[in-house]
Every structure is written in structure tokens, then in C-alpha cells.
Amino acid sequence: MVTVVSNYCQLSQTKLSQTFAEKFTVTEELLQSLKKTALSGDEESIELLHNIALGYDEFGKKAEDILYHIG
């Protein structure tokens, strides 16, 4: 799964693995990469944004805003 996601998000394998390490860490870089690929219609990126949007934090709100503007 990590390899597939890293291809879609245009992040290095190492960077993406760090993101999904012990604690899921969302960064502005990750959100922007997901936004870019989601805008091109990539369903995997859209699904990841939905999962991030479930969080009750700053990045959850940003992911929700990205999804709002995509749809």
C-alpha cells in the first residue's frame, strides 16, 4: 500500500513511510501532494483526504476544505 500511495502522492518512499509510522503524521507537504493528485481525479488521494478529514484538528479541517473545492 505504501508504494502505491507514494506513487500517487509523489512523495519518496521514505517520507511516506515516516508519515505512516507509529503515529500518523499529516504535514502541509502531504496535504498539498494529495490535493494535486486529487484534483487530477485520483481516487486513492481523494480517499486519503477523506480519512484525514475525519480528524478533529487543523489538518482535518484543511483536508475537508480541499475536498470541498474538489467536488
C-alpha positions, 0 to 999 in steps of 0.5 A, a space after each residue: 500500500 505504501 508504494 502505491 500511495 507514494 506513487 500517487 502522492 509523489 512523495 519518496 518512499 521514505 517520507 511516506 513511510 515516516 508519515 505512516 509510522 507509529 503515529 500518523 503524521 499529516 504535514 502541509 507537504 502531504 496535504 498539498 501532494 494529495 490535493 494535486 493528485 486529487 484534483 487530477 481525479 485520483 481516487 486513492 488521494 481523494 480517499 486519503 483526504 477523506 480519512 484525514 478529514 475525519 480528524 478533529 484538528 487543523 489538518 482535518 479541517 484543511 483536508 475537508 476544505 480541499 475536498 470541498 473545492 474538489 467536488 
